[in-house]
Amino acid sequence: MQHPAPWPARPNTQHLGLPFFDAAHRDLVAGLLPWTEAQQVDEHDDRAACRDWVQRLGQAGWLRYCVPAAHGGALPQLDSRALVLLRETLAFHSPLADFAFAMQGLGSGAITLAGNPAQQARWLPAVARGEKIAAFALTEPEAGSDVAAIGTEATLASPGHYRLNGVKTWISNGGLADFYCVFARTGEAPGTRGLSALIVEANAPGLNDQEHLQVMAPHPLATLRFDDCHVGTDALLGPSGGGFKLALQTLDIFRPSVAAAALGMARRALAEAVAHARQRRMFGATLADFQLTQAKLGEMSALIEAGALLTYRAAWLRDSGAPQAERSQAAACAKMVATENAQRVIDMALQMHGGRGVQVGCKVESLYRDIRALRIYEGATEVQQLILGKAALQG
């Protein structure tokens, strides 16, 4: 796809009247909607497009929502509801624009949460301006959902340097980022208690990030290889051995926003289906005249709204300071329901388009490929089910 498909309609914003949101959130969307509609980015080359989107988002000020105000951000603290609304709106227009925005937040989130003043001053303002591209490097070939299995090691090579060895894979913005927040084993204790986080610059000697991965919906992904990569001890994020907790805290902020991205894609699929049903003629009527079509559109709408309410609730709970367990359960519920429902909605929209739906260049065809990864990354559906199941047993 070289340019976004013609707009079928502006996304419905009735949800902004819900008590989860305030005037600042409504103003945010009021400004973001016309801006997204004015953007025309050639997405044929996903890496070039991502750079373009980061630059545009930075220049327009939208990346300021990825960092706190003390470091050039738009709000005093990271606001989950703002992140949710930004991702939902961007994903409606372009899933790649959403990806570019989200990775700036996720890639720098650990610095926001645990960085010292020097680290925050160096990286966060540049992320907010779109001058530096961030990445979050947690996953390994044998350590995805099982974070305790991380094998990448950071050993003290000298009093002032770590020597980093290991492999990270499925890293978003890999080969594109200016720096990586890398989680590695520093050996304070077995399992998750022996993990730490470090900021590793892309040009660090011993780091190879050029093994790009090709996936069904083009996104910048790569495998990172660390071969005696030397990193200063001043790159350590937070306390040594605190990496696992930091990774969970970072994901906790952004997991509801994954659900929001799914919402944006589902809302676009519904808009495309409505537009198609109104103009497609068959048997002397439009597709929209048939009750079967109306029933399907109704089901799609209900699936979207169910995911939306869970998503907004999860973001609101985090912003309101709810207990950690409650926030984690809400985020898991939102991520699971919104992504699974979005997959169903997009599939129904494609089916409604008939043969046109599987033609490359049709918006629902690209959405069909874009949505699939959201049911996997930042905790697969099965992981969310386990979180909720364990919580039910404990309750």
Secondary structure as GFF3:
##gff-version 3
##sequence-region A 1 395
A	DSSP	three_ten_helix	14	17	.	.	.	ID=ss1
A	DSSP	alpha_helix	23	38	.	.	.	ID=ss2
A	DSSP	alpha_helix	46	60	.	.	.	ID=ss3
A	DSSP	three_ten_helix	62	66	.	.	.	ID=ss4
A	DSSP	three_ten_helix	69	71	.	.	.	ID=ss5
A	DSSP	alpha_helix	80	93	.	.	.	ID=ss6
A	DSSP	alpha_helix	95	114	.	.	.	ID=ss7
A	DSSP	alpha_helix	117	129	.	.	.	ID=ss8
A	DSSP	beta_strand	134	137	.	.	.	ID=ss9
A	DSSP	three_ten_helix	147	149	.	.	.	ID=ss10
A	DSSP	beta_strand	153	158	.	.	.	ID=ss11
A	DSSP	beta_strand	161	172	.	.	.	ID=ss12
A	DSSP	beta_strand	179	185	.	.	.	ID=ss13
A	DSSP	three_ten_helix	191	194	.	.	.	ID=ss14
A	DSSP	beta_strand	195	201	.	.	.	ID=ss15
A	DSSP	beta_strand	207	213	.	.	.	ID=ss16
A	DSSP	beta_strand	221	232	.	.	.	ID=ss17
A	DSSP	three_ten_helix	233	235	.	.	.	ID=ss18
A	DSSP	beta_strand	236	237	.	.	.	ID=ss19
A	DSSP	alpha_helix	243	279	.	.	.	ID=ss20
A	DSSP	beta_strand	281	282	.	.	.	ID=ss21
A	DSSP	beta_strand	285	286	.	.	.	ID=ss22
A	DSSP	three_ten_helix	287	289	.	.	.	ID=ss23
A	DSSP	alpha_helix	291	319	.	.	.	ID=ss24
A	DSSP	alpha_helix	324	353	.	.	.	ID=ss25
A	DSSP	three_ten_helix	354	358	.	.	.	ID=ss26
A	DSSP	alpha_helix	363	372	.	.	.	ID=ss27
A	DSSP	three_ten_helix	373	375	.	.	.	ID=ss28
A	DSSP	alpha_helix	381	394	.	.	.	ID=ss29
###
